[in-house]
């Protein structure tokens, strides 16, 4: 039996019932369905909480002294210093560069440290220095690299990238560097450079000449006795 839909149509004398065929009814249903599905829906992401990464403190034009165990050990000079306690691990950020002066117990300058960018993870007592890192001590040693870590717990410097070390007596380059805080005892692996005769094995008695070593063994450089203070080499 053919299905029909009756509708009321007003006329002059009363109402007249008109039947809608099934195909027309199906077409109207599809039109209504298409219109309802084509309505635009706005897709929004949850708001970013600004407290997720914002530093709790930012200082500009800083020139301050830092103490260690109650003794003034360092001077920090930086254009911008941020303290972030929300990120883990908590850290100090020096995104505009940093300059250190190191002091001994009598407040005498023992060395300088400079880097383009630095982070200090205060809970770990660990410094991470990046970009044109430059370290000098009062004995004329100059260390340069693109990355250097400074562990305040073990009182060591270390780096796993290319490093160059220059003293008044020798020049050494390598890909792995480790040293004490004063740069008196240091080890460089995968090294090459020029050395004094005394740096080599004691059995070598030939006329001193520059040596060039390319190997994977570590070069343990003897302690230099700083009898006199002199200017650092180069910039």
Secondary structure, 3 states (H helix, E strand, C coil): CCCEEEEEEECCCCEEEEEEEHHHHHHHHHHHHHHHHCCCCCCCCCCCCHHHCCCCEEEEEEEEEEEECCEEEEEEEEEEEEEECCCCCCEEEECCCEEEEEECCCCCEEEEEEECEEEEECCCCEEEEEEEEEEEECCCCEEEEEEEEEECCCCEEEECCCEEEECCCCEEEECEEEEECCCCCEEEECCEEECCHHHCCCCCCCCCCCCCCCCCCCEECCCCCCCCCCCCCCC
